[in-house]
Amino acid sequence: MQESEKILMIGYDEIGLKGNNRRDFINRLISHISHAAHIPQKDLEHRQGRIYGNFSQERKPEIFNRLTKIFGIKWFSEAELLPHSYEQLQEAALKAAKVKKKQGAETFKIETRRSNKDFELNSRQINVQLGDEVRINAEMQVDVHTPDVTFFVEVRRDHIYLYTDPHDGPGGLPVGSNGSVLLLISGGIDSPVAAWHLMKRGLAVDCVYFHSPPYTGEKALEKVRNLVRVLSQWNIESMQLFVPYFTGIQEQMVEEMPESIWTVAQRRYMHRIADRLLERESYHGLATGDSVGQVASQTLENLQQIDQSTDTLVLRPLTGFDKDEIISIAKEIGSFEISIQPYEDCCVLFAPGNPSTRVKGDRLAYEERKLDDDALIEEALTRMQVENYSGYKDQYEMS
């Protein structure tokens, strides 16, 4: 990597704990940075627990915006690359301090890490001496608790790095490093937040949405598409949206089954259809936005009956979250305003007036025998739409 005055510096946390697998996680993270931020991989390099990159100043806002959505990044900053010279460090720090002073900063702190033990000064000596220089010559006051600006100094084996404005990344693990799952997405608040949490744990996520024309219209489907567009910005690679035809199942269900079990019965058929997709597309499991006890289908008894519809692993990352916590994250990731649009999905439109909170397994089995399972599931998959979304394109591709 060519030396430059300003350089991109990226820190991670969990990846550093991965032992013998660390290199695989780092390589995946570098690939994601290159893909999402459009930085050639030859301009990215990993050394001593950091990823460094050359980048164009003109593209800085775009690059920094994209880095905030790459799981695995704990923080990132523009840093000044300096030789092992205290005099040059002092000069660079004073220059930066005077700029910060003009911008309104009155207090500061020096925070030094010295991994190169051959450097002439240790961390405490750098903090004290550099602090005195900034205090006197930039006319700023030291505040080690709540400073207006912190000057971070890293004395490493190859260079000294000076930076003042680290930005938070989302943390977690690189998407895809722990496999892939198929998420049952609705137009509501919960399932997009579940997808975000799964991606943070290193899972690549695709989505399945059950559409019931003419009962659910194009606006409801477009709402889900917009949610997938938001999520695809975090997924790095393109995100697939499967849209099975669910009308036939719901119409037979309403005709043949008692109303009190509709909700659980619908969910069981959704899991069976998703399970067929899982086998065909080689996902490692299914996922939902369920939060225990939030609605009738999310009692432990009903969740158990839903899970028994297939043998597939079902992940529920929001199990212990309450609604306020879920809403807070939805607002943070940009899905909330889309989710609250008044276009209802098929579950809402076919919701019973008095749903059972404890549907018995033998009752479900008896009622489900009235439906032609194989034919209905085959129809749902045959008439299914498949759409592909990229977080870095405005359009989607349909097949």
GUKOL-613508 format. One line per field, with one value per residue (C-alpha): residue number from 1; residue in one letter; x, y, z. Coordinates in steps of 0.1 Angstrom, whole numbers, always signed. Example, Ala and Ser with C-alpha at 12.3 -4.5 7.8 and 13.67 -1.06 7.14 Angstrom:
i 1;2 .
aa A;S .
xx +123;+137 .
yy -45;-11 .
zz +78;+71 .
REM end
This chain:
i 1;2;3;4;5;6;7;8;9;10;11;12;13;14;15;16;17;18;19;20;21;22;23;24;25;26;27;28;29;30;31;32;33;34;35;36;37;38;39;40;41;42;43;44;45;46;47;48;49;50;51;52;53;54;55;56;57;58;59;60;61;62;63;64;65;66;67;68;69;70;71;72;73;74;75;76;77;78;79;80;81;82;83;84;85;86;87;88;89;90;91;92;93;94;95;96;97;98;99;100;101;102;103;104;105;106;107;108;109;110;111;112;113;114;115;116;117;118;119;120;121;122;123;124;125;126;127;128;129;130;131;132;133;134;135;136;137;138;139;140;141;142;143;144;145;146;147;148;149;150;151;152;153;154;155;156;157;158;159;160;161;162;163;164;165;166;167;168;169;170;171;172;173;174;175;176;177;178;179;180;181;182;183;184;185;186;187;188;189;190;191;192;193;194;195;196;197;198;199;200;201;202;203;204;205;206;207;208;209;210;211;212;213;214;215;216;217;218;219;220;221;222;223;224;225;226;227;228;229;230;231;232;233;234;235;236;237;238;239;240;241;242;243;244;245;246;247;248;249;250;251;252;253;254;255;256;257;258;259;260;261;262;263;264;265;266;267;268;269;270;271;272;273;274;275;276;277;278;279;280;281;282;283;284;285;286;287;288;289;290;291;292;293;294;295;296;297;298;299;300;301;302;303;304;305;306;307;308;309;310;311;312;313;314;315;316;317;318;319;320;321;322;323;324;325;326;327;328;329;330;331;332;333;334;335;336;337;338;339;340;341;342;343;344;345;346;347;348;349;350;351;352;353;354;355;356;357;358;359;360;361;362;363;364;365;366;367;368;369;370;371;372;373;374;375;376;377;378;379;380;381;382;383;384;385;386;387;388;389;390;391;392;393;394;395;396;397;398;399 .
aa M;Q;E;S;E;K;I;L;M;I;G;Y;D;E;I;G;L;K;G;N;N;R;R;D;F;I;N;R;L;I;S;H;I;S;H;A;A;H;I;P;Q;K;D;L;E;H;R;Q;G;R;I;Y;G;N;F;S;Q;E;R;K;P;E;I;F;N;R;L;T;K;I;F;G;I;K;W;F;S;E;A;E;L;L;P;H;S;Y;E;Q;L;Q;E;A;A;L;K;A;A;K;V;K;K;K;Q;G;A;E;T;F;K;I;E;T;R;R;S;N;K;D;F;E;L;N;S;R;Q;I;N;V;Q;L;G;D;E;V;R;I;N;A;E;M;Q;V;D;V;H;T;P;D;V;T;F;F;V;E;V;R;R;D;H;I;Y;L;Y;T;D;P;H;D;G;P;G;G;L;P;V;G;S;N;G;S;V;L;L;L;I;S;G;G;I;D;S;P;V;A;A;W;H;L;M;K;R;G;L;A;V;D;C;V;Y;F;H;S;P;P;Y;T;G;E;K;A;L;E;K;V;R;N;L;V;R;V;L;S;Q;W;N;I;E;S;M;Q;L;F;V;P;Y;F;T;G;I;Q;E;Q;M;V;E;E;M;P;E;S;I;W;T;V;A;Q;R;R;Y;M;H;R;I;A;D;R;L;L;E;R;E;S;Y;H;G;L;A;T;G;D;S;V;G;Q;V;A;S;Q;T;L;E;N;L;Q;Q;I;D;Q;S;T;D;T;L;V;L;R;P;L;T;G;F;D;K;D;E;I;I;S;I;A;K;E;I;G;S;F;E;I;S;I;Q;P;Y;E;D;C;C;V;L;F;A;P;G;N;P;S;T;R;V;K;G;D;R;L;A;Y;E;E;R;K;L;D;D;D;A;L;I;E;E;A;L;T;R;M;Q;V;E;N;Y;S;G;Y;K;D;Q;Y;E;M;S .
xx +0;+14;+21;-1;-6;-42;-52;-83;-80;-105;-108;-127;-134;-151;-130;-99;-112;-116;-82;-73;-103;-94;-78;-110;-131;-106;-105;-143;-144;-118;-139;-170;-153;-140;-174;-195;-172;-158;-122;-100;-87;-51;-57;-67;-43;-44;-17;-15;-52;-62;-73;-58;-68;-60;-90;-100;-108;-135;-153;-149;-186;-198;-172;-178;-216;-211;-187;-214;-234;-206;-210;-176;-164;-162;-149;-132;-114;-93;-58;-25;+4;+36;+72;+86;+94;+81;+88;+66;+39;+40;+38;+8;-10;-6;-19;-49;-55;-56;-81;-103;-99;-112;-142;-151;-133;-121;-110;-90;-74;-45;-49;-18;-12;+24;+27;+62;+83;+114;+99;+118;+88;+63;+25;+24;+53;+36;+3;+20;+44;+20;-7;+15;+23;-14;-25;+1;+3;-33;-47;-70;-77;-72;-103;-98;-135;-156;-132;-145;-119;-96;-63;-57;-20;-11;+27;+29;+57;+56;+43;+27;-10;-28;-66;-93;-127;-134;-169;-188;-194;-222;-198;-207;-194;-191;-223;-221;-193;-218;-240;-273;-310;-344;-364;-402;-408;-440;-448;-446;-419;-404;-391;-368;-352;-348;-331;-307;-298;-292;-269;-250;-243;-227;-257;-266;-303;-328;-366;-399;-431;-465;-487;-525;-539;-565;-569;-535;-527;-496;-491;-486;-461;-443;-440;-422;-400;-389;-381;-359;-342;-333;-320;-300;-277;-265;-264;-234;-243;-277;-307;-334;-371;-393;-430;-451;-488;-507;-543;-552;-542;-560;-592;-593;-583;-612;-636;-625;-611;-625;-616;-598;-569;-564;-534;-514;-525;-513;-480;-475;-482;-458;-431;-437;-434;-403;-389;-392;-373;-347;-340;-339;-317;-295;-301;-290;-323;-354;-359;-388;-395;-414;-412;-426;-460;-465;-495;-516;-494;-464;-473;-449;-476;-484;-447;-442;-470;-457;-422;-435;-448;-412;-379;-360;-341;-360;-341;-360;-335;-362;-375;-366;-372;-402;-420;-402;-368;-378;-392;-360;-338;-363;-359;-321;-318;-343;-372;-397;-413;-419;-433;-460;-474;-511;-509;-518;-503;-522;-520;-537;-565;-571;-568;-595;-615;-608;-576;-567;-535;-531;-539;-535;-514;-540;-566;-543;-535;-572;-581;-551;-562;-591;-567;-549;-514;-492;-513;-516;-479;-470;-493;-477;-443;-452;-468;-440;-421;-384;-368;-331;-321;-287;-281;-260;-285;-318;-335;-342;-342;-372;-373 .
yy +0;+34;+59;+90;+119;+109;+72;+53;+33;+7;-11;-43;-61;-95;-107;-104;-132;-158;-176;-198;-186;-149;-147;-159;-133;-105;-115;-115;-81;-66;-80;-64;-30;-32;-41;-17;+13;+7;+6;-17;-46;-37;-4;-22;-39;-56;-51;-55;-56;-27;-24;+4;+19;+46;+66;+96;+127;+136;+103;+106;+113;+84;+60;+69;+65;+30;+20;+27;-2;-29;-54;-64;-27;-14;+21;+39;+72;+92;+92;+110;+88;+99;+86;+76;+111;+129;+162;+154;+140;+173;+194;+174;+174;+212;+218;+196;+213;+248;+236;+222;+254;+274;+250;+257;+231;+244;+212;+181;+149;+129;+91;+71;+35;+24;-11;-3;-5;+8;+43;+69;+78;+56;+62;+83;+105;+112;+120;+145;+161;+164;+175;+204;+215;+215;+233;+260;+266;+259;+276;+246;+231;+195;+175;+138;+130;+149;+166;+184;+166;+136;+132;+95;+85;+50;+43;+11;-9;+8;+44;+67;+73;+104;+108;+128;+118;+81;+71;+42;+11;-14;-39;-76;-101;-99;-109;-145;-156;-178;-190;-180;-180;-173;-148;-147;-110;-91;-55;-49;-34;-66;-88;-61;-56;-94;-94;-67;-86;-118;-100;-85;-120;-128;-144;-136;-131;-135;-129;-146;-126;-143;-124;-129;-111;-97;-95;-79;-53;-40;-13;-39;-57;-25;-17;-50;-43;-10;-28;-52;-23;-9;-42;-49;-20;-40;-74;-64;-89;-88;-98;-121;-117;-147;-139;-171;-171;-176;-169;-205;-217;-189;-194;-231;-224;-199;-224;-255;-245;-229;-192;-195;-215;-195;-176;-206;-226;-198;-197;-235;-233;-204;-225;-255;-234;-216;-250;-261;-230;-237;-272;-258;-229;-245;-221;-231;-223;-201;-170;-149;-116;-133;-118;-140;-131;-101;-115;-146;-166;-159;-177;-205;-231;-217;-212;-248;-259;-237;-251;-287;-281;-287;-302;-270;-248;-216;-185;-158;-131;-108;-134;-113;-78;-56;-34;-2;-18;-31;+3;+21;-2;+1;+39;+36;+13;+33;+7;+22;+48;+22;-4;+19;+26;+15;-13;-46;-80;-113;-123;-91;-94;-130;-125;-142;-120;-142;-162;-192;-187;-225;-244;-282;-302;-330;-303;-287;-321;-330;-296;-296;-329;-311;-292;-305;-297;-308;-291;-259;-257;-265;-238;-213;-221;-223;-189;-174;-142;-140;-105;-95;-63;-46;-21;-1;+1;+19;-8;-45;-74;-97;-133 .
zz +0;-10;+18;+18;+41;+49;+52;+61;+94;+104;+137;+146;+179;+178;+149;+170;+192;+165;+169;+140;+120;+123;+88;+71;+90;+81;+45;+43;+60;+36;+6;+20;+24;-11;-25;-5;-5;-40;-28;-48;-26;-36;-17;+15;+39;+73;+98;+136;+142;+119;+83;+64;+30;+5;-6;-26;-5;-30;-22;+16;+24;+2;+16;+52;+48;+34;+62;+88;+73;+72;+100;+115;+116;+152;+142;+114;+109;+86;+101;+94;+85;+102;+105;+139;+148;+179;+163;+133;+156;+176;+145;+131;+164;+169;+133;+140;+174;+158;+133;+161;+181;+151;+149;+185;+206;+240;+257;+247;+257;+243;+242;+231;+224;+218;+204;+191;+223;+206;+202;+223;+245;+262;+261;+293;+282;+249;+266;+290;+265;+236;+260;+272;+237;+226;+259;+255;+218;+208;+240;+248;+283;+292;+301;+304;+311;+285;+261;+230;+210;+216;+198;+193;+188;+178;+177;+157;+142;+108;+115;+139;+132;+144;+142;+160;+146;+148;+136;+150;+128;+135;+151;+149;+124;+86;+69;+56;+79;+99;+70;+56;+66;+51;+70;+70;+64;+69;+64;+101;+124;+139;+110;+95;+129;+132;+98;+110;+141;+122;+98;+127;+139;+105;+88;+52;+50;+22;+27;+19;+19;+15;-9;-12;-42;-45;-7;-3;-30;-47;-22;+6;-16;-25;+12;+17;-13;+3;+35;+16;-1;+33;+46;+14;+23;+53;+35;+12;-15;-33;-12;-26;-20;-26;-29;-29;-39;-6;-17;-23;+11;+29;+10;+18;+54;+58;+42;+61;+95;+126;+129;+162;+147;+115;+128;+138;+108;+85;+101;+99;+61;+58;+75;+52;+21;+34;+43;+6;-4;+22;+8;-28;-20;+7;+35;+70;+87;+89;+109;+121;+139;+168;+202;+229;+241;+218;+199;+201;+177;+199;+230;+238;+231;+197;+188;+196;+173;+145;+148;+147;+112;+99;+112;+103;+127;+134;+147;+166;+175;+190;+215;+246;+231;+240;+215;+225;+221;+186;+175;+187;+165;+136;+137;+139;+108;+87;+85;+109;+87;+60;+84;+98;+64;+65;+40;+57;+50;+45;+82;+93;+67;+77;+114;+136;+159;+189;+182;+204;+224;+231;+199;+205;+181;+176;+167;+141;+126;+123;+107;+83;+69;+53;+30;+0;+13;-16;-43;-23;-15;-51;-64;-39;-53;-90;-89;-68;-78;-71;-69;-63;-46;-42;-15;-39;-69;-71;-92;-87;-110;-113;-125 .
REM end
